[in-house]
Amino acid sequence: MLTHVVLMRFTDPADAPEAKRRLEQLPSLVREIESMCVGLDVTGSAVSYDLCLTTRHASAAALAGYRSHPAHRALGDWLRPRLADRVTVDYEQAAGD
């Protein structure tokens, strides 16, 4: 199992709830997503990002399929101009962990 984590900081933090809404539509469109969790920051600290996205994928190939899926690419086109910063981590996790 591969876990994909993305932290996003928006130029205008008011865009984060709309990004969350749009991201949460992806699992019904992209079969390579095993599960998804999207959370908005609630503390607003100086080091906080605005949104955390976590997706799980059966394999690296499934993650690649998610990244290249037209629905994901279209959402990226909407997101990119609104982002001040973004960081990602992809890690393997044994089933049941």
C-alpha positions as CSV (number, residue, x, y, z in Angstrom):
1,M,0.0,0.0,0.0
2,L,1.3,3.5,-0.9
3,T,0.2,6.5,1.1
4,H,0.4,9.9,-0.6
5,V,0.4,13.0,1.6
6,V,0.1,16.6,0.3
7,L,0.2,19.7,2.4
8,M,-1.1,22.9,0.7
9,R,-0.7,26.5,1.6
10,F,-3.0,28.8,-0.4
11,T,-2.2,32.4,-1.4
12,D,-5.7,33.1,0.0
13,P,-6.6,30.7,2.7
14,A,-10.3,31.2,1.9
15,D,-9.7,28.9,-1.1
16,A,-9.0,25.9,1.1
17,P,-12.7,24.9,1.7
18,E,-13.4,24.9,-2.0
19,A,-10.3,22.9,-2.6
20,K,-11.4,20.4,0.0
21,R,-14.9,20.1,-1.6
22,R,-13.3,19.5,-5.1
23,L,-10.8,17.0,-3.8
24,E,-13.4,15.0,-2.0
25,Q,-15.1,14.4,-5.4
26,L,-12.1,12.6,-6.8
27,P,-12.6,9.1,-5.2
28,S,-15.9,8.6,-7.2
29,L,-14.0,9.5,-10.4
30,V,-10.6,7.9,-10.0
31,R,-10.6,4.2,-9.3
32,E,-6.9,4.2,-8.3
33,I,-7.8,5.9,-5.0
34,E,-8.3,3.3,-2.3
35,S,-9.1,5.9,0.3
36,M,-8.9,9.6,0.8
37,C,-8.9,12.0,3.8
38,V,-8.9,15.8,3.4
39,G,-8.6,18.1,6.4
40,L,-8.4,21.8,6.9
41,D,-6.1,23.4,9.4
42,V,-7.8,24.6,12.6
43,T,-5.0,26.3,14.4
44,G,-3.8,28.9,11.9
45,S,-0.3,28.9,13.4
46,A,2.6,30.6,11.6
47,V,3.9,27.3,10.4
48,S,0.6,25.7,9.5
49,Y,-0.5,24.7,6.0
50,D,-4.1,25.2,5.1
51,L,-5.0,21.8,3.9
52,C,-3.8,18.2,4.3
53,L,-4.7,15.5,1.7
54,T,-4.0,11.9,2.3
55,T,-4.7,9.2,-0.3
56,R,-3.9,5.5,-0.3
57,H,-3.1,3.5,-3.4
58,A,-2.6,-0.2,-4.0
59,S,0.8,0.3,-5.7
60,A,3.2,2.9,-7.2
61,A,1.5,2.2,-10.5
62,A,-1.9,3.1,-9.0
63,L,-0.5,6.3,-7.7
64,A,0.9,7.1,-11.1
65,G,-2.6,6.4,-12.6
66,Y,-4.1,8.8,-10.1
67,R,-1.6,11.5,-10.9
68,S,-2.2,11.1,-14.7
69,H,-6.0,10.8,-14.4
70,P,-7.9,13.6,-16.3
71,A,-10.0,14.5,-13.2
72,H,-6.8,14.9,-11.1
73,R,-5.1,16.9,-13.8
74,A,-8.1,19.2,-14.2
75,L,-8.2,19.8,-10.4
76,G,-4.5,20.5,-10.5
77,D,-5.1,23.2,-13.1
78,W,-7.6,24.8,-10.7
79,L,-5.3,24.4,-7.7
80,R,-1.9,25.5,-9.0
81,P,-2.6,29.2,-9.5
82,R,-4.0,29.4,-5.9
83,L,-1.1,27.7,-4.1
84,A,1.6,29.6,-2.3
85,D,3.4,26.4,-1.4
86,R,2.9,22.6,-1.5
87,V,4.9,19.7,-0.1
88,T,4.4,15.9,-0.6
89,V,5.5,12.7,0.9
90,D,4.8,9.2,-0.5
91,Y,5.6,6.2,1.7
92,E,5.0,2.5,1.6
93,Q,2.9,0.9,4.3
94,A,2.3,-2.7,4.9
95,A,-1.3,-3.9,4.9
96,G,-2.8,-3.8,8.3
97,D,-0.5,-1.0,9.6
